[in-house]
Amino acid sequence: MIKKGILVLIDFLSIAIIAAAVAVLCIVLMTKPGKAPSVLGYTVLRVTTGSMAPTYDVDTLLLVKKTEPERLREGDVISFYSMDPALDGAVNTHRIVSVEKEGDGYIYKTKGDANNVADTYEVQSEYLLGKVICSSLILGKLSRLAANPLIFIPVILVPLSVILLSNLIHTVRLAKKISREEEEAAVREAVEELRRRKQEKDGGCDSV
């Protein structure tokens, strides 16, 4: 029984992982070019430059949460679509050094922790992606490796597919076995019921 439970759990986890991967892939494919994919208001980014070192080293994985502009304060680290021509509208992640209210929006002055001066181009709230809420260098390193097709296909995709296929085959066999056992149990129960009724009938005849 425990073994069956473990196998069912492995099946579930395998299917869940592949389903999640397919869902993320669909979200990425449906995201407009130049925009960062977002799931339920959360975006995952990987640091590619050293401008935020030592706070966030290169390859650090960042979890960015969509945040209302008025809730951001000086010292918060934000991700945004940069207006710097050198970045060509790419996502940048720097720390807020000042906040200014302008009409219905906000303007943020930002600076990389490793940079000596603040960014030349300020950030308008309409280009805000969100606030960094957590980070992991280890996960970032792993995600970089996983993004390499030479590693992802033989090390992750193929073994996972094999596990899923073998588990599905085992699940089908197990389902057939359980179905057969239930049918046999139903037949035995029906036979026992017939015997019981026959005995009751015979007993009734003897008493007369």
Summary of the structure (lengths in Angstrom):
residues: 208
radius of gyration: 30.2
end to end distance: 50.2
largest distance: 110.2
contacts: 532
relative contact order: 0.12
helix: 50%
strand: 22%
